[in-house]
Amino acid sequence: MSPLSTVFGFLVYAAFMAGLFWLAFLQRKKRREGRFPVPEDTLAMRRAGEQLSADLARLDEKFECHFLMLLVLPVLGLAAPLLLATSWKAANPAGVLVAAAALPLAAVIFGVKKLLKTTERIRDSRLALYGERLVGDQLMSLTDHGYAVFHDVPCLGGGGRFNLDHVVVGNGAVCVVETKTYRKRAGVNGEAHKVSYDGQKLVWPDGTSTDELEQVMRAAEWLRNDLKKHLNLEVPVRAALTMPGWYVKGGPPQAPVLVENPKRLPHFIRERFQGSLKRDQEDLVRRHLRSLCETVSYEEMPV
């Protein structure tokens, strides 16, 4: 078999794999035949971790693209020097052999690095999504006591778009809940899985931090300003932080942030957050938050 025919075979293989992948991708996104059962402009409410779920769907697509790249690029890397050797009748066979070995190897290294990076992002996003779902499930118990719970509230601030993980409205009060799902160190127990809050900072087994507290306080301030802007209501929005799976020692009742384990969080929200909103004002806040969260169209659903 001549080098030219070998190169041609490689190119046909690469084109076939790319085309097969693209057809499968289009087929997955294609709607089934028939009339759509609900009006096209129907919107669903956001669930806990809605944005993370959408991010995961995009990461899965990126993983598939990188996997295809890993299949195709080494073939193209091998075909290129062979094609040049055939077309230009290269006088240095050793150079062609080195290029034929080096280019596919470089392509494999590039593709594997892309796959590993995307895989790491998928693992982190999946963990964060699972944590938000767990916290959302715990907070839904508050609905039995007349509270309304909203998830993944989309926001627009000076730094761009962001989301409030959960917002609880009830008992005359409004509370923003931020979820942080961190892995624990492997092979250790007890104090290594404990975080405490002294009213100013979080104390972890390997140090202290305030970033999580500052983030949820900024989120509460954003919502307070948003309610003032759209409803002309002065609402003292409270802030809460929770870490699924960690043993949490919360701070004093007067601390600016409520820090608790997800299972205990609903009890402390009912116990500590009692506001001055009247029933009609609370209803306005609920309707406003519902309008913010009713954004999910069929086209945006992860596939």
C-alpha positions in Angstrom: 0.0 0.0 0.0 1.4 3.4 -1.0 2.0 6.2 1.6 -0.6 8.3 -0.3 -3.3 5.7 0.0 -2.4 5.2 3.7 -2.8 8.9 4.3 -6.1 9.0 2.4 -7.3 6.1 4.6 -6.4 8.0 7.7 -8.2 11.1 6.5 -11.3 9.1 5.6 -11.3 7.6 9.1 -11.0 11.0 10.8 -13.8 12.5 8.7 -16.0 9.5 9.3 -15.5 9.7 13.1 -16.1 13.4 13.2 -19.3 13.1 11.0 -20.6 10.2 13.1 -20.2 12.2 16.3 -21.8 15.3 14.8 -24.8 13.3 13.6 -25.3 11.7 17.0 -25.0 15.2 18.7 -27.7 16.7 16.4 -29.9 13.7 16.8 -29.8 14.0 20.6 -30.9 17.6 20.5 -33.6 17.1 17.8 -37.2 17.2 19.0 -39.4 14.3 18.4 -42.1 14.7 15.7 -45.5 15.8 16.8 -47.2 18.8 18.4 -45.5 20.3 21.5 -47.8 19.5 24.4 -47.6 22.9 26.2 -47.5 26.5 24.8 -44.0 27.3 23.5 -43.5 30.2 25.9 -44.2 28.0 29.0 -41.5 28.5 31.7 -40.7 26.2 34.6 -39.3 27.2 38.0 -35.6 26.8 38.7 -34.6 23.8 40.9 -31.8 23.6 43.4 -28.5 23.7 41.4 -30.2 24.7 38.1 -27.2 26.6 36.8 -24.8 23.8 37.9 -27.0 21.3 36.1 -26.8 23.3 32.9 -23.0 23.7 33.4 -22.7 19.9 33.8 -24.6 19.3 30.5 -22.2 21.7 28.7 -19.2 20.0 30.4 -20.4 16.6 29.3 -20.6 17.9 25.7 -17.1 19.3 26.0 -15.9 16.0 27.3 -17.4 14.2 24.3 -15.7 16.8 21.9 -12.3 16.3 23.7 -12.7 12.5 23.5 -13.4 12.8 19.7 -10.4 15.1 19.5 -8.3 12.4 21.2 -9.4 9.9 18.6 -8.9 12.1 15.5 -5.9 14.3 16.2 -3.3 11.5 16.5 -4.5 10.2 13.2 -4.1 13.6 11.6 -0.7 14.0 13.3 0.4 10.8 11.7 -1.1 11.6 8.3 0.5 15.0 8.0 4.2 14.0 7.7 3.3 11.1 5.5 1.4 13.3 3.2 4.2 15.8 3.0 6.7 13.1 2.4 4.6 11.8 -0.5 3.8 15.3 -2.0 7.3 16.8 -1.7 9.3 13.6 -2.1 11.3 14.4 1.1 14.9 13.3 1.0 15.2 12.9 4.7 13.2 9.7 5.7 14.5 10.0 9.3 12.9 13.4 9.7 9.6 12.1 8.4 9.7 9.2 10.8 10.5 11.5 13.8 7.6 13.8 12.8 5.3 10.8 12.3 6.1 9.7 15.8 6.2 13.1 17.5 3.0 14.7 16.1 0.7 11.9 17.2 2.3 11.8 20.6 1.9 15.5 21.0 -1.7 15.2 19.9 -2.3 12.4 22.5 -0.8 14.5 25.3 -2.8 17.5 24.3 -6.0 15.5 24.2 -5.4 13.7 27.5 -4.7 17.0 29.3 -8.0 18.4 27.9 -9.9 15.3 29.0 -8.4 15.3 32.5 -9.1 19.0 33.0 -12.7 18.6 31.9 -13.1 15.5 34.0 -12.0 17.4 37.1 -14.4 20.2 36.4 -17.2 17.6 36.0 -16.4 16.0 39.3 -16.4 19.4 41.1 -19.6 20.6 39.5 -21.3 17.3 40.3 -20.3 17.5 43.9 -21.5 21.1 44.2 -24.8 20.2 42.5 -25.4 17.2 44.8 -24.7 19.5 47.8 -27.3 22.1 46.7 -29.9 19.4 46.1 -29.3 18.0 49.6 -29.7 21.4 51.1 -32.8 22.2 48.9 -34.4 19.0 50.2 -33.9 20.0 53.8 -35.2 23.5 53.3 -38.4 22.2 51.6 -39.5 21.0 55.1 -40.1 24.7 55.8 -43.0 24.7 53.4 -45.0 22.7 56.0 -44.8 25.8 58.2 -45.9 28.3 55.6 -42.5 29.3 54.2 -41.7 29.6 50.5 -38.4 28.3 49.2 -36.8 29.5 46.0 -33.7 27.9 44.4 -30.9 29.2 42.2 -32.2 32.7 42.0 -30.5 34.4 39.0 -29.0 37.8 39.7 -27.1 40.5 37.9 -24.5 42.6 39.8 -21.6 44.8 39.2 -19.3 41.8 38.7 -21.7 40.1 36.3 -24.2 37.3 36.6 -24.4 35.1 39.7 -27.0 33.0 41.6 -28.4 32.9 45.1 -28.4 29.2 46.0 -31.6 29.3 48.1 -33.9 32.0 49.4 -36.4 31.4 52.2 -39.4 33.7 52.8 -41.7 33.3 55.8 -42.5 34.4 59.3 -42.0 38.0 58.2 -38.4 37.4 57.2 -36.2 36.8 54.2 -33.1 34.6 54.3 -30.4 33.9 51.7 -28.8 30.5 52.1 -25.4 29.7 50.5 -24.2 26.1 50.1 -20.6 25.1 50.2 -19.9 21.4 49.5 -16.3 20.7 50.3 -14.5 17.3 50.2 -13.1 15.9 53.4 -9.6 14.7 53.7 -9.3 11.0 53.1 -8.4 8.6 55.9 -9.2 10.9 58.8 -12.1 11.3 61.2 -13.3 13.3 64.1 -11.9 16.9 64.4 -10.7 16.7 60.8 -14.3 16.9 59.7 -15.3 19.8 61.9 -15.8 23.5 61.1 -16.6 26.1 63.7 -17.8 29.7 63.5 -16.9 32.3 66.1 -19.0 35.1 64.6 -16.2 36.5 62.5 -14.5 33.7 60.7 -14.7 30.0 59.9 -12.2 27.7 61.6 -11.3 24.6 59.5 -9.0 21.8 60.4 -6.3 23.3 58.2 -6.8 27.0 58.8 -9.4 29.8 58.8 -11.4 31.6 56.1 -13.9 34.4 55.7 -14.6 34.2 51.9 -17.7 32.1 52.4 -19.1 34.5 55.0 -18.4 37.6 52.8 -20.0 36.0 49.8 -23.3 35.2 51.5 -23.4 38.6 53.1 -22.9 40.2 49.7 -25.7 38.0 48.3 -28.1 39.1 51.1 -27.2 42.8 50.5 -27.9 42.3 46.8 -31.3 40.9 47.5 -32.1 43.7 50.0 -31.2 46.3 47.3 -33.2 44.4 44.7 -36.3 44.3 46.8 -35.9 48.0 47.6 -35.5 48.8 43.9 -38.5 46.7 42.6 -40.9 46.7 45.5 -39.9 49.8 47.4 -39.6 47.7 50.6 -36.9 47.9 53.2 -36.4 44.2 54.0 -33.6 43.2 56.4 -32.4 40.1 54.4 -30.6 37.6 56.7 -27.7 35.4 55.6 -27.1 31.7 56.3 -24.3 29.3 55.3 -24.3 25.6 55.3 -21.8 22.8 54.6 -23.2 19.4 53.7 -21.5 16.5 55.5 -19.5 18.6 57.9 -19.9 18.8 61.6 -20.7 22.4 62.1 -20.3 24.4 65.4 -22.3 27.6 64.8 -21.7 31.0 66.2 -23.6 33.1 68.7 -27.3 34.1 67.9 -26.3 37.7 67.2 -23.6 36.7 64.6 -24.1 38.3 61.2 -24.4 34.9 59.5 -26.2 31.8 60.6 -23.8 28.8 60.0 -25.3 25.4 60.5 -25.4 21.8 59.2 -28.2 21.3 56.5 -30.2 19.0 58.8 -30.4 21.6 61.6 -30.7 24.7 59.3 -34.5 24.7 58.9 -35.0 24.7 62.7 -32.6 27.6 63.3 -34.2 29.6 60.4 -37.6 29.3 62.2 -36.0 30.0 65.6 -33.9 33.0 64.8 -35.3 34.7 61.7 -38.5 36.5 62.7 -39.0 39.6 60.6 -41.5 42.5 60.5 -42.9 42.0 57.0 -46.7 42.1 56.9 -48.5 39.3 55.0 -49.2 41.4 51.9 -45.6 42.6 51.8 -44.4 39.0 52.2 -46.7 38.0 49.3 -45.1 40.7 47.2 -41.6 39.4 47.9 -42.7 35.8 47.1 -44.2 36.9 43.7 -41.1 38.9 42.9 -38.8 35.9 43.6 -41.1 33.7 41.6 -40.8 36.0 38.6 -37.0 35.8 38.9 -37.0 32.0 39.1 -39.6 31.2 36.5 -37.0 31.1 33.6 -36.5 27.5 32.5 -37.6 26.9 28.9 -37.8 23.5 27.2 -34.8 24.5 24.9 -32.7 25.2 28.0 -33.3 21.9 29.6 -30.2 19.7 29.9 -30.2 16.8 27.4 
